[in-house]
Amino acid sequence: MTTPADRTNDNSARAHSPTPQSLVTGDILPPAAPPIPSYEAATTVAPPITAPAILQDVGLVDELPDYTPVDSNQTTFMIYGTFIHTPNGPAYHLSSLLDAHISKLRIRRLKAEDIALIEAGRVRNVSFDYASTLYEAHDPPFLENEYYIQSKAAGGWPGALQLRFGFKRWHVRQMMPQGVVPAPMLTCGKTGGLKNKIIERRNETEPSEWKDTQGRVLATEVLRLEEGKMLPTIELSKELDQTWRELLLALWVSRLWAGFGAGS
């Protein structure tokens, strides 16, 4: 499948590559291999309770900025239903649940007015604003284990990316012009190995690491136990800028969608 790209070499595909350090820390537990739960089981945990936002008048919502900036110091993100939370509350919005059998999944940054309504307890969900889509993941027909992600907003990662499973890992490649082999960019796979101990935080399954082509860890994802349920969680490197942070969030949810749902 040919997908247009804005760049023609893999040097530019990695121009923004940061220099993060491994993020996996914590206690060493005996190896465990619990079965991957259903998406329903993974997302039935209620979001953390936050203090209600104080609104003097509904009209004040119009005076809020379009978006609430996501603090760059926030590196931990969790998925509750169609919302991606930081420890401080909701920050991003998915167009569908991750177990939805659809051909496209989108992610957007929540507007300040959306967050105010959610935190005030006025709504449990908000409509997805397609005009503010950051990234769109596509599951093309007649292709197996192959997905395409593309930015839909200014400042996003240019060109299209291919997400494909192979050799026990997920591979992300930058799509190139017709006739040019896609350029390797990232991989995502388990951290365990014959010579490496599996380092796990307490109450977490075996983590997976997102690495660049030089082997640097950009993010670590796990299915964390909370209230007896599995909660998809990712920890990003503090070295990442906003473009990389939101790209990795988009790739993360796309990979989970590929495992839980996808398919038109």
C-alpha positions as CSV (number, residue, x, y, z in Angstrom):
1,M,0.0,0.0,0.0
2,T,1.4,3.4,-0.9
3,T,1.0,6.3,1.5
4,P,2.3,9.8,0.7
5,A,5.0,11.2,2.9
6,D,6.4,14.7,3.5
7,R,10.0,13.6,3.9
8,T,12.2,11.6,1.7
9,N,14.9,10.2,3.9
10,D,15.1,8.5,7.3
11,N,17.5,11.2,8.7
12,S,14.7,13.7,8.6
13,A,12.3,11.0,10.0
14,R,14.4,10.9,13.1
15,A,15.3,14.6,13.2
16,H,13.3,15.2,16.4
17,S,14.8,12.1,18.2
18,P,15.5,12.9,21.9
19,T,18.0,11.4,24.2
20,P,15.8,9.8,26.9
21,Q,16.8,7.3,29.6
22,S,15.1,4.0,30.4
23,L,11.9,4.6,32.4
24,V,11.4,1.2,33.9
25,T,12.0,1.4,37.7
26,G,10.7,-0.3,40.8
27,D,10.6,-3.6,42.5
28,I,11.6,-6.9,40.9
29,L,8.9,-9.4,41.1
30,P,8.8,-13.1,40.2
31,P,8.0,-13.6,36.5
32,A,4.3,-13.7,35.8
33,A,2.4,-14.1,32.7
34,P,-1.3,-13.3,33.3
35,P,-3.6,-13.5,30.3
36,I,-4.3,-10.3,28.5
37,P,-7.8,-9.2,29.7
38,S,-10.7,-8.2,27.5
39,Y,-11.0,-4.5,26.8
40,E,-14.1,-4.4,28.9
41,A,-12.2,-5.7,31.9
42,A,-9.3,-3.3,31.1
43,T,-11.5,-0.2,31.1
44,T,-14.1,-0.7,33.8
45,V,-12.0,1.1,36.4
46,A,-13.5,4.5,37.4
47,P,-11.3,7.5,36.8
48,P,-9.8,9.1,39.9
49,I,-12.0,11.5,41.7
50,T,-10.9,15.1,41.2
51,A,-12.1,18.2,42.9
52,P,-15.1,19.7,41.0
53,A,-14.2,22.8,39.0
54,I,-15.9,25.9,40.4
55,L,-17.9,27.7,37.8
56,Q,-19.7,30.8,38.7
57,D,-21.7,30.9,35.6
58,V,-22.0,28.7,32.5
59,G,-21.1,31.7,30.4
60,L,-17.6,31.7,31.9
61,V,-16.8,28.6,29.8
62,D,-16.6,30.7,26.7
63,E,-13.8,32.8,28.4
64,L,-11.5,29.8,28.9
65,P,-8.7,29.2,26.5
66,D,-9.4,26.8,23.6
67,Y,-7.2,24.1,25.2
68,T,-5.8,23.4,28.6
69,P,-2.1,22.9,28.1
70,V,-0.8,19.5,29.1
71,D,2.0,20.0,31.6
72,S,5.2,18.8,30.1
73,N,6.2,17.5,33.6
74,Q,3.3,15.0,33.4
75,T,4.7,11.8,31.9
76,T,2.2,9.2,33.1
77,F,-1.0,8.7,31.1
78,M,-3.9,6.2,31.7
79,I,-6.9,5.2,29.6
80,Y,-10.4,5.4,31.1
81,G,-13.0,4.6,28.5
82,T,-12.5,7.1,25.7
83,F,-10.4,9.5,27.8
84,I,-6.7,9.6,28.4
85,H,-5.9,11.0,31.8
86,T,-2.8,12.3,33.5
87,P,-2.8,12.0,37.3
88,N,-4.4,15.5,37.4
89,G,-7.4,14.6,35.2
90,P,-8.5,14.1,31.6
91,A,-6.3,15.5,28.9
92,Y,-7.0,13.7,25.6
93,H,-10.1,12.1,23.9
94,L,-10.5,9.1,21.7
95,S,-13.2,9.0,19.0
96,S,-14.2,5.4,20.0
97,L,-13.5,2.7,22.6
98,L,-10.4,0.7,21.9
99,D,-12.5,-2.5,21.4
100,A,-14.6,-0.9,18.6
101,H,-14.5,-2.8,15.3
102,I,-14.0,0.3,13.1
103,S,-11.7,1.3,10.3
104,K,-10.4,4.5,11.8
105,L,-9.6,5.8,15.3
106,R,-8.8,9.4,16.2
107,I,-7.3,11.2,19.1
108,R,-7.7,14.9,20.0
109,R,-6.6,17.2,22.9
110,L,-9.5,18.0,25.2
111,K,-10.6,21.6,25.1
112,A,-10.7,23.6,28.4
113,E,-14.4,23.8,28.3
114,D,-14.7,20.0,28.0
115,I,-12.4,19.5,30.9
116,A,-14.4,22.0,33.0
117,L,-17.7,20.2,32.3
118,I,-16.2,16.8,33.0
119,E,-14.5,17.8,36.3
120,A,-17.6,19.7,37.4
121,G,-19.5,16.4,37.1
122,R,-22.0,18.0,34.6
123,V,-21.3,15.3,31.9
124,R,-19.7,11.9,31.8
125,N,-18.8,12.1,28.2
126,V,-18.4,14.8,25.5
127,S,-18.9,14.6,21.7
128,F,-15.7,14.0,19.8
129,D,-14.8,17.2,17.8
130,Y,-13.4,15.8,14.5
131,A,-12.2,19.2,13.5
132,S,-9.6,19.2,16.3
133,T,-8.2,15.7,15.5
134,L,-4.5,15.4,16.3
135,Y,-3.9,12.0,14.7
136,E,-5.9,9.4,12.8
137,A,-5.2,5.7,12.7
138,H,-6.5,3.7,9.8
139,D,-7.0,-0.1,9.4
140,P,-7.0,-0.6,5.7
141,P,-9.1,-3.5,4.3
142,F,-7.4,-6.7,3.1
143,L,-4.3,-6.0,5.1
144,E,-3.4,-8.0,8.3
145,N,-1.5,-6.5,11.3
146,E,-0.8,-3.3,9.3
147,Y,-2.1,0.1,10.3
148,Y,-1.4,3.7,9.2
149,I,-1.2,6.8,11.4
150,Q,-1.2,10.3,10.1
151,S,-1.2,13.8,11.8
152,K,-4.3,15.9,11.1
153,A,-3.1,19.0,12.9
154,A,-0.4,21.7,12.5
155,G,2.7,20.8,14.5
156,G,2.1,17.1,14.3
157,W,4.5,14.5,12.9
158,P,4.8,15.1,9.1
159,G,3.9,12.4,6.7
160,A,2.4,9.0,7.3
161,L,3.6,6.2,9.6
162,Q,3.1,2.4,9.2
163,L,2.5,0.4,12.3
164,R,3.1,-3.3,11.7
165,F,3.6,-6.4,13.8
166,G,6.5,-8.8,13.1
167,F,9.3,-10.7,14.8
168,K,7.7,-10.4,18.2
169,R,7.6,-6.7,18.1
170,W,5.6,-3.8,16.6
171,H,7.5,-1.8,14.1
172,V,6.9,1.9,13.2
173,R,8.2,3.0,9.8
174,Q,8.1,6.4,8.1
175,M,6.4,6.0,4.7
176,M,8.4,7.2,1.8
177,P,7.6,8.1,-1.9
178,Q,6.4,5.4,-4.2
179,G,9.1,2.8,-4.8
180,V,11.1,3.7,-1.8
181,V,11.3,1.3,1.2
182,P,9.7,2.7,4.4
183,A,12.3,4.0,6.8
184,P,12.6,2.2,10.2
185,M,11.7,4.6,13.1
186,L,10.5,2.9,16.3
187,T,9.8,-0.5,17.8
188,C,7.6,-1.7,20.7
189,G,8.2,-4.9,22.5
190,K,8.6,-6.7,25.8
191,T,11.6,-5.9,28.0
192,G,12.4,-9.4,29.0
193,G,15.2,-11.5,27.5
194,L,17.5,-14.4,28.2
195,K,20.2,-12.1,29.7
196,N,17.8,-9.4,31.1
197,K,15.6,-9.6,34.1
198,I,12.1,-8.4,33.7
199,I,11.7,-5.4,35.9
200,E,8.2,-4.8,37.0
201,R,6.5,-2.3,39.2
202,R,4.3,-3.9,41.9
203,N,0.8,-4.7,40.5
204,E,1.9,-4.4,36.9
205,T,2.2,-6.9,34.1
206,E,5.4,-7.3,32.0
207,P,6.1,-3.9,30.4
208,S,6.7,-3.1,26.8
209,E,9.2,-0.4,25.7
210,W,9.0,2.0,22.8
211,K,12.6,2.4,21.4
212,D,14.1,4.4,18.6
213,T,16.5,2.9,16.0
214,Q,19.5,3.6,18.4
215,G,17.9,1.6,21.2
216,R,16.9,4.6,23.3
217,V,13.8,4.1,25.4
218,L,11.2,6.8,24.6
219,A,8.3,5.3,26.6
220,T,7.2,2.3,28.7
221,E,3.7,0.9,28.7
222,V,2.0,-1.6,31.0
223,L,-1.4,-2.9,32.0
224,R,-1.5,-1.8,35.6
225,L,-3.7,-3.5,38.2
226,E,-6.2,-1.1,39.8
227,E,-9.2,-2.2,41.9
228,G,-8.8,-5.7,40.5
229,K,-8.9,-4.5,36.9
230,M,-6.3,-3.9,34.2
231,L,-5.6,-0.2,33.4
232,P,-3.6,0.6,30.2
233,T,-0.8,3.0,31.3
234,I,2.2,4.6,29.6
235,E,5.1,6.5,31.0
236,L,6.9,8.9,28.6
237,S,10.4,10.1,28.8
238,K,10.8,13.5,30.3
239,E,13.2,14.3,27.4
240,L,10.3,14.3,24.8
241,D,8.9,17.5,23.3
242,Q,5.2,17.9,22.7
243,T,5.4,16.6,19.1
244,W,7.0,13.4,20.2
245,R,4.8,13.1,23.3
246,E,1.6,13.3,21.3
247,L,3.0,11.1,18.5
248,L,3.8,8.3,21.1
249,L,0.3,8.6,22.7
250,A,-1.2,8.2,19.2
251,L,1.0,5.2,18.5
252,W,0.2,3.7,21.9
253,V,-3.6,3.9,21.5
254,S,-3.3,2.7,17.9
255,R,-1.4,-0.4,19.0
256,L,-3.9,-1.1,21.8
257,W,-6.8,-0.6,19.3
258,A,-5.1,-3.1,16.9
259,G,-5.0,-5.6,19.7
260,F,-8.5,-5.1,21.2
261,G,-10.6,-4.0,18.2
262,A,-9.9,-2.5,14.8
263,G,-11.4,-3.9,11.6
264,S,-14.2,-2.3,9.6
